[in-house]
Amino acid sequence: MDAVALVTQFLDRMAAHDWPGLGACVAEDVHRIGPFGDEFTGRAGYQHFLQQTIEALDGYELIVDRVVATADDRTVFVELSETLNTNGERRRTPEGLVFDVADGTITRVAVYLRKSFAL
């Protein structure tokens, strides 16, 4: 599977709340760097973090705008937005993510946020 297909599958599994399917896309020692200084290393911890976080969000919606790989198919850039209900309004947060891929799995994820806005 090429890197774009792998990352797309990961995002599809995240949107579907398919945590085992999502976990199958990442390396055992995956490293995630979050936008708030948070970091996770390891498949189980990352999978648990995403499950706990996303399932707690009211009206969560993931929209993927663009998925592009580098020429060597080892790094994938994603533009997406996450939308949820908070404080009585619907808010969207545009994001940029960078995925490193090796040996058919995601080995590193870095998340960059833009300012959220009300819909």
Buried (B, 14 or more C-beta within 10 A) or exposed (E): EEBBEBBBBBBBBBBEEEBEBBBBBBBEEBBBBBBEEEEBEBBEEBBBBBBEEBEEEEEBEBEBEEBEBEEEEEBBBBBBBBBBBEEEEEBBBBBBBBBBBEEEBBBBBBBEBEEBEEE
